[in-house]
Amino acid sequence: MMIKKKLTLTALAACILSPAACMRVENGTLFMSEAQRPEGWPQITPVGEVEVKERPAFRVAVAEASTGSDGEGRLFGTLFRHIQDRDIPMTAPVTMTRSSQGQMESMGFLYENLDVGSVGAAGGAEVRDRPSATVVSTGLRGGYSAKSYANGLVRLKSFLQQRGNLQPIGEPVYMGYNSPIVPGFLKYAELQIEVDAQPHTELPAK
């Protein structure tokens, strides 16, 4: 009961501090919704589970760490100024990539749809279009740390090892749905890997 009360009071305080925020349950998962999502974005993946889903094409402004040592706050600030100067609405999630050593390599703010803005370098960021993709995704609870990223990666790799028809493509992408004002134990994120889904091959009957 005390944990439930603490969760409720903290969520209420966060909603007061951020008027656009509210608690909601989606796909069986409680999380703090603070910003709209890009058009056509799928439901979140439940915490601790892995699922295969379709991610739509999207436009994203990306800021990259120049030496691998740029902090999360600096990258966030660069991207926030980018959208603020262009009157582009904030959306969730925010994408993040990390090196094999856990260092932040890049961060991206997703645009509302492919008609907003244009691709190319602008305001310290590079605006890119990403095609639609099939992804494996796992839901994560807690702060956006290298440890959280590593735990999610172990879960996804284990899932893929058991499904030979799903071939990973590219690097994992960490997707944070909450702002810094949300307490760590309430924060929600997904870790996704794009996959090439091959048809199942059935062995011939003997």
Backbone as a printed PyTorch tensor [residue, N CA C, xyz], in Angstrom:
tensor([[[  0.8270,  -1.2060,   0.0000],
         [  0.0000,   0.0000,   0.0000],
         [  0.8630,   1.2590,   0.0000]],

        [[  1.9580,   1.2680,   0.8100],
         [  2.8340,   2.4320,   0.8610],
         [  3.5000,   2.6760,  -0.4870]],

        [[  3.9020,   1.5860,  -1.1710],
         [  4.5350,   1.7300,  -2.4820],
         [  3.5400,   2.3210,  -3.4730]],

        [[  2.3060,   1.8200,  -3.4190],
         [  1.2720,   2.3250,  -4.3240],
         [  0.9970,   3.7950,  -4.0550]],

        [[  0.9660,   4.1780,  -2.7630],
         [  0.7230,   5.5710,  -2.4020],
         [  1.8640,   6.4540,  -2.8850]],

        [[  3.1140,   5.9740,  -2.7030],
         [  4.2780,   6.7360,  -3.1530],
         [  4.2450,   6.9230,  -4.6590]],

        [[  3.8620,   5.8710,  -5.3800],
         [  3.7760,   5.9390,  -6.8350],
         [  2.7430,   6.9640,  -7.2640]],

        [[  1.5840,   6.9590,  -6.5860],
         [  0.5050,   7.8750,  -6.9330],
         [  0.8860,   9.3180,  -6.6530]],

        [[  1.4810,   9.5840,  -5.4790],
         [  1.8530,  10.9460,  -5.1100],
         [  2.9520,  11.4900,  -6.0110]],

        [[  3.9260,  10.6400,  -6.3430],
         [  5.0080,  11.0830,  -7.2150],
         [  4.4850,  11.4000,  -8.6020]],

        [[  3.5900,  10.5570,  -9.1010],
         [  3.0050,  10.7920, -10.4180],
         [  2.2110,  12.0860, -10.4260]],

        [[  1.4660,  12.3470,  -9.3410],
         [  0.6800,  13.5710,  -9.2470],
         [  1.5880,  14.7900,  -9.2520]],

        [[  2.6920,  14.7150,  -8.4830],
         [  3.6330,  15.8310,  -8.4350],
         [  4.2410,  16.0860,  -9.8100]],

        [[  4.5900,  15.0140, -10.5150],
         [  5.1740,  15.1650, -11.8490],
         [  4.1740,  15.7850, -12.8110]],

        [[  2.9090,  15.4070, -12.6900],
         [  1.8820,  15.9740, -13.5670],
         [  1.6870,  17.4620, -13.2920]],

        [[  1.8040,  17.8530, -12.0130],
         [  1.6670,  19.2670, -11.6650],
         [  2.8290,  20.0640, -12.2350]],

        [[  4.0390,  19.5060, -12.1260],
         [  5.2210,  20.1900, -12.6410],
         [  5.2110,  20.2540, -14.1660]],

        [[  4.6470,  19.2520, -14.7920],
         [  4.5710,  19.1970, -16.2500],
         [  3.1080,  19.0170, -16.6470]],

        [[  2.3880,  20.1020, -16.9280],
         [  0.9440,  20.0360, -17.1720],
         [  0.5370,  19.0650, -18.2750]],

        [[  1.4090,  18.8560, -19.2590],
         [  1.0470,  17.9650, -20.3610],
         [  1.1440,  16.5000, -19.9700]],

        [[  1.7230,  16.2600, -18.7920],
         [  1.9600,  14.8710, -18.3860],
         [  0.7340,  14.2610, -17.7330]],

        [[  0.6030,  12.9670, -17.8640],
         [ -0.4600,  12.2440, -17.1700],
         [ -0.1020,  10.7670, -17.1120]],

        [[ -0.6280,  10.1190, -16.1080],
         [ -0.4170,   8.6880, -15.9850],
         [ -1.4390,   7.9630, -16.8530]],

        [[ -0.9820,   6.9010, -17.4900],
         [ -1.9010,   6.1060, -18.2920],
         [ -1.4290,   4.6640, -18.3300]],

        [[ -2.3490,   3.7790, -18.6590],
         [ -2.0130,   2.3740, -18.8360],
         [ -2.1720,   2.0550, -20.3150]],

        [[ -1.1090,   1.5390, -20.8960],
         [ -1.1290,   1.1900, -22.3180],
         [ -0.4960,  -0.1760, -22.5000]],

        [[ -1.1930,  -1.0460, -23.1780],
         [ -0.7020,  -2.4050, -23.4120],
         [ -0.3260,  -3.0820, -22.0910]],

        [[ -1.1220,  -2.7960, -21.0520],
         [ -0.9070,  -3.4000, -19.7460],
         [  0.2180,  -2.7940, -18.9390]],

        [[  0.7630,  -1.6550, -19.3820],
         [  1.9120,  -1.0380, -18.7170],
         [  1.5740,   0.3710, -18.2450]],

        [[  1.8450,   0.6530, -16.9680],
         [  1.6490,   1.9880, -16.4140],
         [  2.8570,   2.8530, -16.7580]],

        [[  2.5960,   4.0300, -17.3350],
         [  3.7130,   4.9250, -17.6280],
         [  3.2360,   6.3680, -17.6890]],

        [[  4.1920,   7.2840, -17.6240],
         [  3.9160,   8.7100, -17.6500],
         [  3.9840,   9.2050, -19.0880]],

        [[  2.8500,   9.6390, -19.6100],
         [  2.7960,  10.1490, -20.9770],
         [  2.9350,  11.6630, -20.9320]],

        [[  4.0360,  12.1850, -21.4700],
         [  4.3150,  13.6210, -21.3920],
         [  4.2220,  14.3420, -22.7290]],

        [[  4.2790,  13.6170, -23.8200],
         [  4.2700,  14.2600, -25.1340],
         [  3.6000,  13.3420, -26.1420]],

        [[  3.0850,  13.9470, -27.2040],
         [  2.4780,  13.1390, -28.2530],
         [  3.5470,  12.3270, -28.9640]],

        [[  3.1230,  11.2870, -29.6400],
         [  4.0450,  10.4600, -30.4040],
         [  3.9100,  10.7460, -31.8910]],

        [[  4.9240,  10.3950, -32.6720],
         [  4.8170,  10.5900, -34.1230],
         [  3.6120,   9.8360, -34.6790]],

        [[  3.0960,  10.3220, -35.7770],
         [  1.9150,   9.7120, -36.3810],
         [  2.1610,   8.2360, -36.6980]],

        [[  1.1970,   7.4020, -36.3100],
         [  1.2770,   5.9820, -36.6060],
         [  2.1730,   5.1780, -35.6920]],

        [[  2.6930,   5.8180, -34.6290],
         [  3.6250,   5.1120, -33.7410],
         [  2.8940,   3.9990, -32.9970]],

        [[  3.4930,   2.8050, -32.8860],
         [  2.8000,   1.6840, -32.2370],
         [  2.7350,   1.8280, -30.7220]],

        [[  1.9030,   1.0060, -30.1020],
         [  1.8180,   0.9840, -28.6440],
         [  3.1570,   0.5590, -28.0400]],

        [[  3.3650,   0.9620, -26.7900],
         [  4.6010,   0.5980, -26.1110],
         [  4.6350,  -0.9040, -25.8180]],

        [[  5.8380,  -1.4260, -25.6640],
         [  6.0370,  -2.8320, -25.3200],
         [  6.0130,  -2.9850, -23.8020]],

        [[  5.2800,  -3.9610, -23.2650],
         [  5.2360,  -4.1460, -21.8110],
         [  6.6240,  -4.3250, -21.1960]],

        [[  6.7930,  -3.8210, -19.9840],
         [  8.0660,  -3.9290, -19.2730],
         [  8.4300,  -5.3970, -19.0660]],

        [[  9.6630,  -5.7440, -19.4010],
         [ 10.1530,  -7.0970, -19.1990],
         [  9.8020,  -8.0750, -20.3000]],

        [[  8.9990,  -7.6450, -21.2670],
         [  8.6040,  -8.5300, -22.3560],
         [  9.3270,  -8.1420, -23.6480]],

        [[  9.2940,  -9.0600, -24.6140],
         [  9.8620,  -8.8070, -25.9360],
         [  8.7790,  -9.0920, -26.9610]],

        [[  8.6440,  -8.2090, -27.9280],
         [  7.6660,  -8.4360, -28.9830],
         [  8.2230,  -7.9620, -30.3190]],

        [[  7.6580,  -8.5080, -31.3780],
         [  7.9990,  -8.0960, -32.7350],
         [  6.8870,  -7.1770, -33.2140]],

        [[  7.2530,  -6.0070, -33.7360],
         [  6.2260,  -5.0820, -34.2000],
         [  6.7350,  -4.2420, -35.3600]],

        [[  5.7960,  -3.5610, -35.9960],
         [  6.1210,  -2.7200, -37.1430],
         [  6.2670,  -1.2710, -36.6890]],

        [[  7.3930,  -0.6710, -37.0430],
         [  7.6380,   0.7350, -36.7200],
         [  7.5130,   1.5540, -37.9990]],

        [[  6.7300,   2.6300, -37.9850],
         [  6.5300,   3.4070, -39.2070],
         [  7.7570,   4.2300, -39.5840]],

        [[  7.7760,   4.7130, -40.8080],
         [  8.8290,   5.6380, -41.2320],
         [  8.7160,   6.9040, -40.3890]],

        [[  9.8650,   7.5460, -40.1120],
         [  9.8210,   8.7590, -39.3040],
         [ 10.9770,   9.6870, -39.6630]],

        [[ 10.8110,  10.9490, -39.3030],
         [ 11.8520,  11.9670, -39.4830],
         [ 12.4270,  12.3000, -38.1150]],

        [[ 13.7580,  12.3860, -38.0310],
         [ 14.3990,  12.5790, -36.7330],
         [ 15.5770,  13.5380, -36.8570]],

        [[ 15.6940,  14.4440, -35.8820],
         [ 16.8480,  15.3370, -35.7810],
         [ 17.8480,  14.6830, -34.8360]],

        [[ 19.0690,  14.4430, -35.3110],
         [ 20.0660,  13.6990, -34.5500],
         [ 21.2520,  14.5900, -34.1920]],

        [[ 21.6440,  14.5520, -32.9230],
         [ 22.8660,  15.2110, -32.4660],
         [ 23.8350,  14.1190, -32.0460]],

        [[ 25.0650,  14.2020, -32.5330],
         [ 26.0500,  13.1660, -32.2400],
         [ 27.1370,  13.6870, -31.3160]],

        [[ 27.5920,  12.8170, -30.4180],
         [ 28.6870,  13.1670, -29.5160],
         [ 29.9780,  13.2120, -30.3230]],

        [[ 30.7090,  14.3140, -30.2350],
         [ 31.9010,  14.4860, -31.0630],
         [ 33.0450,  13.5710, -30.6540]],

        [[ 33.1540,  13.2840, -29.3580],
         [ 34.2710,  12.4660, -28.8800],
         [ 33.8150,  11.2550, -28.0930]],

        [[ 32.5050,  11.0540, -27.9900],
         [ 31.9890,   9.9610, -27.1760],
         [ 31.8450,  10.3390, -25.7220]],

        [[ 32.2170,  11.6020, -25.3900],
         [ 32.1530,  12.0230, -23.9930],
         [ 31.0770,  13.0690, -23.7450]],

        [[ 30.3970,  13.5140, -24.8030],
         [ 29.3300,  14.4930, -24.6310],
         [ 28.2380,  13.8900, -23.7600]],

        [[ 27.8140,  14.6110, -22.7490],
         [ 26.8040,  14.1040, -21.8480],
         [ 25.4200,  14.1390, -22.4470]],

        [[ 24.5250,  13.3880, -21.8090],
         [ 23.1380,  13.3450, -22.2520],
         [ 22.5200,  14.7370, -22.2340]],

        [[ 22.8490,  15.5240, -21.1910],
         [ 22.2850,  16.8630, -21.0660],
         [ 22.6800,  17.7790, -22.2100]],

        [[ 23.9380,  17.6800, -22.6740],
         [ 24.4010,  18.5360, -23.7620],
         [ 23.7000,  18.1880, -25.0690]],

        [[ 23.5680,  16.8990, -25.3440],
         [ 22.8860,  16.4850, -26.5670],
         [ 21.4120,  16.8860, -26.5240]],

        [[ 20.7880,  16.7030, -25.3510],
         [ 19.3830,  17.0750, -25.1950],
         [ 19.2130,  18.5760, -25.4290]],

        [[ 20.1380,  19.3830, -24.8630],
         [ 20.0550,  20.8290, -25.0260],
         [ 20.1760,  21.2550, -26.4750]],

        [[ 21.0900,  20.6270, -27.2090],
         [ 21.2590,  20.9400, -28.6290],
         [ 19.9740,  20.6700, -29.4000]],

        [[ 19.3650,  19.5300, -29.1340],
         [ 18.1510,  19.1560, -29.8550],
         [ 16.9570,  19.9970, -29.4250]],

        [[ 16.8990,  20.3440, -28.1420],
         [ 15.7870,  21.1700, -27.6810],
         [ 15.8330,  22.5480, -28.3400]],

        [[ 17.0260,  23.1210, -28.4420],
         [ 17.1550,  24.4120, -29.1280],
         [ 16.7930,  24.2790, -30.6080]],

        [[ 17.1460,  23.1430, -31.1890],
         [ 16.8370,  22.8900, -32.5990],
         [ 15.3320,  22.9620, -32.8490]],

        [[ 14.5440,  22.2690, -32.0340],
         [ 13.0940,  22.2720, -32.2700],
         [ 12.4550,  23.5780, -31.7990]],

        [[ 13.0080,  24.1760, -30.7370],
         [ 12.4470,  25.4290, -30.2270],
         [ 12.6150,  26.5560, -31.2460]],

        [[ 13.7820,  26.6560, -31.8560],
         [ 14.0420,  27.7100, -32.8390],
         [ 13.1790,  27.5600, -34.0840]],

        [[ 12.6930,  26.3450, -34.3460],
         [ 11.9100,  26.0800, -35.5510],
         [ 10.4380,  25.8460, -35.2500]],

        [[ 10.0630,  26.0600, -33.9850],
         [  8.6700,  25.9010, -33.5610],
         [  8.1370,  24.5090, -33.9060]],

        [[  8.9670,  23.5040, -33.6420],
         [  8.5890,  22.1140, -33.8960],
         [  8.1660,  21.4810, -32.5710]],

        [[  6.9870,  20.8680, -32.5060],
         [  6.5220,  20.2950, -31.2380],
         [  7.3790,  19.1310, -30.7720]],

        [[  7.5080,  19.0240, -29.4550],
         [  8.2490,  17.9180, -28.8500],
         [  7.4080,  16.6520, -28.9290]],

        [[  8.0440,  15.5430, -29.2570],
         [  7.3590,  14.2550, -29.2610],
         [  8.1520,  13.2590, -28.4190]],

        [[  7.5610,  12.1380, -28.1790],
         [  8.2380,  11.0290, -27.5060],
         [  8.0110,   9.7800, -28.3550]],

        [[  9.0070,   8.8960, -28.4420],
         [ 10.2130,   8.8380, -27.6250],
         [ 11.3670,   9.6760, -28.1790]],

        [[ 12.4230,   9.7720, -27.3610],
         [ 13.7080,  10.3360, -27.7700],
         [ 14.6400,   9.1510, -28.0090]],

        [[ 15.2970,   9.1260, -29.1620],
         [ 16.1740,   7.9950, -29.4620],
         [ 17.5830,   8.2420, -28.9350]],

        [[ 18.2480,   7.1710, -28.5300],
         [ 19.6220,   7.2410, -28.0360],
         [ 20.3850,   6.0120, -28.5070]],

        [[ 21.6390,   6.2150, -28.8760],
         [ 22.5080,   5.0830, -29.1960],
         [ 23.7340,   5.1550, -28.2930]],

        [[ 24.2670,   3.9780, -27.9590],
         [ 25.4400,   3.8940, -27.0930],
         [ 26.5060,   3.0230, -27.7390]],

        [[ 27.7530,   3.2660, -27.3580],
         [ 28.8560,   2.4410, -27.8290],
         [ 28.8560,   1.1230, -27.0700]],

        [[ 29.7070,   0.1970, -27.4860],
         [ 29.8020,  -1.0860, -26.7920],
         [ 30.2960,  -0.9160, -25.3610]],

        [[ 30.9420,   0.2380, -25.0750],
         [ 31.4070,   0.5290, -23.7140],
         [ 30.3530,   1.2700, -22.8980]],

        [[ 29.1970,   1.5370, -23.5030],
         [ 28.1080,   2.1870, -22.7850],
         [ 28.0750,   3.6930, -22.9000]],

        [[ 29.0040,   4.2980, -23.6560],
         [ 29.0220,   5.7490, -23.7960],
         [ 27.9390,   6.2120, -24.7670]],

        [[ 27.3320,   7.3640, -24.4390],
         [ 26.3210,   7.9340, -25.3110],
         [ 26.9610,   8.3900, -26.6170]],

        [[ 26.4340,   7.9090, -27.7430],
         [ 26.9740,   8.2780, -29.0510],
         [ 26.1010,   9.2910, -29.7780]],

        [[ 24.7870,   9.1660, -29.6230],
         [ 23.9000,  10.1010, -30.3090],
         [ 22.5480,  10.1460, -29.6190]],

        [[ 21.8090,  11.2080, -29.9230],
         [ 20.4490,  11.3640, -29.4220],
         [ 19.6150,  11.9630, -30.5430]],

        [[ 18.3420,  11.5740, -30.6070],
         [ 17.4890,  12.0800, -31.6740],
         [ 16.1090,  12.4690, -31.1830]],

        [[ 15.5910,  13.5830, -31.7040],
         [ 14.2160,  14.0140, -31.4530],
         [ 13.3960,  13.6990, -32.6980]],

        [[ 12.3100,  12.9700, -32.5230],
         [ 11.4580,  12.6050, -33.6470],
         [ 10.4800,  13.7300, -33.9670]],

        [[ 10.2820,  13.9790, -35.2650],
         [  9.2950,  14.9560, -35.7020],
         [  7.9110,  14.3080, -35.6930]],

        [[  6.8960,  15.1490, -35.6950],
         [  5.5140,  14.6610, -35.6340],
         [  5.1570,  13.8010, -36.8380]],

        [[  5.6470,  14.1910, -38.0110],
         [  5.4200,  13.4030, -39.2200],
         [  6.4600,  13.7870, -40.2690]],

        [[  6.4110,  13.1320, -41.4140],
         [  7.4100,  13.3410, -42.4590],
         [  7.2320,  14.6560, -43.2090]],

        [[  6.1380,  15.3660, -42.9420],
         [  5.8970,  16.6470, -43.6080],
         [  6.4670,  17.8250, -42.8310]],

        [[  6.8930,  17.5900, -41.5990],
         [  7.4420,  18.6610, -40.7650],
         [  8.9170,  18.8640, -41.0950]],

        [[  9.3160,  20.1170, -41.3440],
         [ 10.7190,  20.4220, -41.5980],
         [ 11.2450,  19.7980, -42.8750]],

        [[ 12.5650,  19.6630, -42.9410],
         [ 13.2140,  19.0760, -44.1130],
         [ 14.5140,  18.4200, -43.6760]],

        [[ 14.9910,  17.4740, -44.4730],
         [ 16.2140,  16.7570, -44.1240],
         [ 17.4370,  17.6390, -44.3790]],

        [[ 18.5340,  17.3260, -43.6780],
         [ 19.7680,  18.0760, -43.8440],
         [ 20.2690,  18.6290, -42.5220]],

        [[ 21.4520,  19.2290, -42.5450],
         [ 22.0540,  19.8050, -41.3470],
         [ 21.3330,  21.0890, -40.9640]],

        [[ 21.0440,  21.2350, -39.6590],
         [ 20.3440,  22.4320, -39.1940],
         [ 20.4700,  22.5550, -37.6870]],

        [[ 20.9520,  23.7110, -37.2200],
         [ 20.9670,  23.9960, -35.7900],
         [ 21.7200,  22.9960, -34.9450]],

        [[ 22.8870,  22.5560, -35.4080],
         [ 23.6840,  21.6190, -34.6310],
         [ 23.2190,  20.1830, -34.7050]],

        [[ 22.2280,  19.9130, -35.5460],
         [ 21.6990,  18.5550, -35.6860],
         [ 21.6290,  18.1790, -37.1620]],

        [[ 21.4740,  16.8990, -37.4190],
         [ 21.2910,  16.3850, -38.7720],
         [ 19.9020,  15.7630, -38.8380]],

        [[ 19.0550,  16.2950, -39.7050],
         [ 17.6890,  15.7870, -39.8360],
         [ 17.6810,  14.6860, -40.8870]],

        [[ 17.1830,  13.5170, -40.4940],
         [ 17.2000,  12.3510, -41.3740],
         [ 15.8210,  11.7050, -41.4250]],

        [[ 15.5520,  11.0330, -42.5200],
         [ 14.3510,  10.2140, -42.6470],
         [ 14.7320,   8.7540, -42.4860]],

        [[ 13.9690,   8.0500, -41.6580],
         [ 14.2020,   6.6260, -41.4530],
         [ 13.0270,   5.8440, -42.0220]],

        [[ 13.2990,   4.7760, -42.7660],
         [ 12.2120,   4.0020, -43.3680],
         [ 11.4710,   3.1610, -42.3300]],

        [[ 10.3060,   2.6970, -42.7130],
         [  9.5670,   1.7870, -41.8430],
         [ 10.3760,   0.5050, -41.6730]],

        [[ 10.1400,  -0.1950, -40.5670],
         [ 10.9440,  -1.3810, -40.2850],
         [ 10.2090,  -2.3240, -39.3450]],

        [[ 10.5730,  -3.5960, -39.4350],
         [ 10.1560,  -4.5780, -38.4450],
         [ 11.2090,  -4.5750, -37.3470]],

        [[ 10.7830,  -4.5080, -36.0900],
         [ 11.7340,  -4.4400, -34.9810],
         [ 11.3610,  -5.4460, -33.8980]],

        [[ 12.3770,  -5.8720, -33.1470],
         [ 12.1170,  -6.5560, -31.8820],
         [ 12.2940,  -5.4890, -30.8100]],

        [[ 11.4000,  -5.4780, -29.8490],
         [ 11.3830,  -4.4110, -28.8500],
         [ 11.1570,  -4.9980, -27.4650]],

        [[ 11.8510,  -4.4240, -26.4760],
         [ 11.6120,  -4.8140, -25.0880],
         [ 11.3600,  -3.5690, -24.2590]],

        [[ 10.4300,  -3.6620, -23.3000],
         [ 10.1090,  -2.5400, -22.4340],
         [ 10.9780,  -2.5360, -21.1920]],

        [[ 11.4280,  -1.3370, -20.7850],
         [ 12.3380,  -1.1860, -19.6500],
         [ 11.8020,  -0.1510, -18.6710]],

        [[ 12.0100,  -0.3860, -17.3940],
         [ 11.6210,   0.5600, -16.3450],
         [ 12.8690,   1.0130, -15.6010]],

        [[ 12.9620,   2.3230, -15.3320],
         [ 14.0950,   2.8430, -14.5760],
         [ 14.8300,   3.9230, -15.3470]],

        [[ 15.8890,   4.4610, -14.7440],
         [ 16.6540,   5.5290, -15.3700],
         [ 17.2990,   5.0970, -16.6740]],

        [[ 17.6060,   6.0800, -17.5110],
         [ 18.1690,   5.8010, -18.8320],
         [ 19.6890,   5.6600, -18.7360]],

        [[ 20.1100,   4.5640, -18.1750],
         [ 21.5240,   4.3370, -17.8960],
         [ 22.1150,   3.2860, -18.8200]],

        [[ 23.4480,   3.2080, -18.8060],
         [ 24.1320,   2.1760, -19.5810],
         [ 23.7370,   0.7860, -19.0840]],

        [[ 23.4740,   0.6600, -17.7860],
         [ 23.0760,  -0.6340, -17.2220],
         [ 21.7180,  -1.0650, -17.7550]],

        [[ 20.7770,  -0.1240, -17.8180],
         [ 19.4530,  -0.4310, -18.3590],
         [ 19.5620,  -0.8720, -19.8100]],

        [[ 20.3820,  -0.1570, -20.5650],
         [ 20.6230,  -0.4970, -21.9710],
         [ 21.1830,  -1.9160, -22.0890]],

        [[ 22.1700,  -2.2290, -21.2540],
         [ 22.8090,  -3.5450, -21.3030],
         [ 21.8250,  -4.6580, -20.9480]],

        [[ 20.9810,  -4.4210, -19.9450],
         [ 19.9940,  -5.4310, -19.5550],
         [ 19.0010,  -5.6990, -20.6840]],

        [[ 18.5730,  -4.6280, -21.3390],
         [ 17.6500,  -4.7950, -22.4570],
         [ 18.2930,  -5.5250, -23.6190]],

        [[ 19.5730,  -5.2460, -23.8490],
         [ 20.2800,  -5.8770, -24.9610],
         [ 20.4190,  -7.3800, -24.7370]],

        [[ 20.6970,  -7.7800, -23.5050],
         [ 20.7890,  -9.2090, -23.1800],
         [ 19.4560,  -9.8940, -23.4730]],

        [[ 18.3730,  -9.2450, -23.1010],
         [ 17.0380,  -9.8160, -23.3130],
         [ 16.7300,  -9.9690, -24.7990]],

        [[ 17.0670,  -8.9510, -25.5920],
         [ 16.7900,  -9.0170, -27.0240],
         [ 17.6500, -10.0710, -27.7170]],

        [[ 18.9170, -10.1450, -27.3420],
         [ 19.8070, -11.1310, -27.9630],
         [ 19.3460, -12.5510, -27.6520]],

        [[ 18.8920, -12.7720, -26.4260],
         [ 18.3870, -14.0890, -26.0510],
         [ 17.1530, -14.4410, -26.8750]],

        [[ 16.2850, -13.4650, -27.0710],
         [ 15.0700, -13.6640, -27.8660],
         [ 15.4280, -14.0190, -29.3060]],

        [[ 16.3910, -13.2920, -29.8810],
         [ 16.7670, -13.5160, -31.2780],
         [ 17.4690, -14.8570, -31.4760]],

        [[ 18.2420, -15.2760, -30.4850],
         [ 18.9420, -16.5550, -30.5940],
         [ 17.9670, -17.7240, -30.7020]],

        [[ 16.7740, -17.5450, -30.1770],
         [ 15.7760, -18.6080, -30.2110],
         [ 14.8760, -18.5280, -31.4460]],

        [[ 15.1180, -17.5270, -32.2790],
         [ 14.2800, -17.3350, -33.4650],
         [ 15.1710, -17.0650, -34.6710]],

        [[ 15.5690, -18.1500, -35.3110],
         [ 16.4930, -18.0440, -36.4280],
         [ 15.9430, -17.3110, -37.6290]],

        [[ 14.6190, -17.1410, -37.6950],
         [ 14.0320, -16.4440, -38.8410],
         [ 14.1300, -14.9280, -38.7130]],

        [[ 14.6000, -14.4290, -37.5540],
         [ 14.7390, -12.9870, -37.3450],
         [ 16.2200, -12.6200, -37.3350]],

        [[ 16.6660, -11.9440, -38.3840],
         [ 18.0670, -11.5620, -38.5010],
         [ 18.2360, -10.0820, -38.1550]],

        [[ 19.0530,  -9.7630, -37.1290],
         [ 19.2260,  -8.3590, -36.7330],
         [ 19.8960,  -7.5230, -37.8110]],

        [[ 19.4570,  -6.2660, -37.9070],
         [ 20.0110,  -5.3170, -38.8770],
         [ 20.4300,  -4.0550, -38.1240]],

        [[ 21.6660,  -3.6640, -38.2440],
         [ 22.1080,  -2.4180, -37.6350],
         [ 22.2610,  -2.4990, -36.1280]],

        [[ 22.3800,  -1.3150, -35.5110],
         [ 22.6530,  -1.2080, -34.0880],
         [ 21.3700,  -1.0330, -33.2720]],

        [[ 21.3850,  -1.4540, -32.0030],
         [ 20.2210,  -1.2430, -31.1380],
         [ 19.9550,   0.2510, -30.9380]],

        [[ 18.6870,   0.5890, -30.7730],
         [ 18.2920,   1.9760, -30.5130],
         [ 17.4780,   2.0180, -29.2230]],

        [[ 17.9310,   2.8570, -28.2930],
         [ 17.2650,   3.0360, -27.0010],
         [ 16.2750,   4.1820, -27.1580]],

        [[ 15.0430,   3.9860, -26.7190],
         [ 14.0060,   4.9920, -26.8950],
         [ 13.4120,   5.3790, -25.5480]],

        [[ 13.7190,   6.6040, -25.1080],
         [ 13.2240,   7.0890, -23.8290],
         [ 11.9400,   7.8820, -23.9960]],

        [[ 10.9560,   7.5840, -23.1730],
         [  9.6470,   8.2250, -23.2840],
         [  9.4230,   9.3310, -22.2570]],

        [[ 10.3820,   9.5490, -21.3500],
         [ 10.1560,  10.5050, -20.2680],
         [ 11.2630,  11.5430, -20.1450]],

        [[ 10.8900,  12.6990, -19.5940],
         [ 11.8170,  13.8130, -19.4090],
         [ 12.5930,  13.6500, -18.1010]],

        [[ 13.6190,  14.4800, -17.8900],
         [ 14.4280,  14.3760, -16.6650],
         [ 13.6480,  14.5970, -15.3730]],

        [[ 12.4960,  15.3000, -15.4180],
         [ 11.7700,  15.5750, -14.1770],
         [ 11.0520,  14.3420, -13.6340]],

        [[ 10.8770,  13.3180, -14.4630],
         [ 10.1820,  12.1110, -14.0130],
         [ 11.1500,  11.2480, -13.2030]],

        [[ 10.7640,  10.8250, -11.9900],
         [ 11.6460,   9.9900, -11.1600],
         [ 12.0650,   8.7210, -11.8890]],

        [[ 13.2760,   8.2630, -11.5960],
         [ 13.8200,   7.1120, -12.2920],
         [ 12.9330,   5.8840, -12.2540]],

        [[ 12.3050,   5.6190, -11.0890],
         [ 11.5220,   4.3900, -10.9850],
         [ 10.2270,   4.4430, -11.7980]],

        [[  9.8740,   5.6390, -12.2980],
         [  8.6920,   5.7710, -13.1390],
         [  9.0290,   5.8230, -14.6280]],

        [[ 10.2870,   6.0700, -14.9450],
         [ 10.6560,   6.2420, -16.3480],
         [ 10.4580,   4.9520, -17.1360]],

        [[ 10.0390,   5.1350, -18.3780],
         [  9.8160,   4.0000, -19.2690],
         [ 10.6480,   4.1900, -20.5330]],

        [[ 11.1840,   3.0840, -21.0310],
         [ 11.9550,   3.1140, -22.2740],
         [ 11.7720,   1.8040, -23.0200]],

        [[ 12.1280,   1.8290, -24.2820],
         [ 12.1880,   0.6190, -25.0970],
         [ 13.5900,   0.5050, -25.6840]],

        [[ 14.0400,  -0.7150, -25.8660],
         [ 15.2420,  -0.9670, -26.6520],
         [ 14.7950,  -1.7630, -27.8620]],

        [[ 15.1740,  -1.2870, -29.0510],
         [ 14.7270,  -1.9180, -30.2860],
         [ 15.9040,  -2.2730, -31.1840]],

        [[ 15.7320,  -3.3500, -31.9290],
         [ 16.6790,  -3.7360, -32.9710],
         [ 15.8750,  -4.0430, -34.2250]],

        [[ 16.2560,  -3.4320, -35.3320],
         [ 15.5930,  -3.7510, -36.5980],
         [ 15.9570,  -5.1730, -37.0090]],

        [[ 14.9920,  -5.8690, -37.6040],
         [ 15.2320,  -7.2470, -38.0240],
         [ 14.7040,  -7.4750, -39.4340]],

        [[ 15.3190,  -8.4420, -40.0820],
         [ 14.8350,  -8.9470, -41.3630],
         [ 14.1070, -10.2410, -41.0470]],

        [[ 12.7930, -10.2230, -41.2000],
         [ 11.9850, -11.3900, -40.8430],
         [ 11.9090, -12.3490, -42.0250]],

        [[ 12.5770, -13.4830, -41.9010],
         [ 12.5580, -14.5120, -42.9350],
         [ 11.3980, -15.4710, -42.6770]],

        [[ 10.8170, -16.0240, -43.7390],
         [  9.7230, -16.9830, -43.5300],
         [ 10.2210, -18.2360, -42.8320]],

        [[  9.3490, -18.8130, -42.0080],
         [  9.6990, -20.0640, -41.3340],
         [  9.8650, -21.1770, -42.3640]],

        [[ 10.8850, -21.9930, -42.1740],
         [ 11.1170, -23.1350, -43.0580],
         [ 10.7510, -24.4140, -42.3210]],

        [[  9.7730, -25.1110, -42.8450],
         [  9.3390, -26.3480, -42.2060],
         [ 10.1120, -27.5280, -42.7810]],

        [[ 10.5610, -28.3970, -41.9020],
         [ 11.2770, -29.5890, -42.3400],
         [ 10.3050, -30.5590, -42.9990]],

        [[ 10.7300, -31.2150, -44.0770],
         [  9.8330, -32.1640, -44.7500],
         [  9.5150, -33.3510, -43.8470]],

        [[  8.2970, -33.8360, -43.9580],
         [  7.8820, -34.9820, -43.1470],
         [  8.6150, -36.2310, -43.5990]],

        [[  8.9920, -37.0490, -42.6230],
         [  9.6960, -38.2940, -42.9440],
         [  8.7030, -39.4340, -43.1130]]])
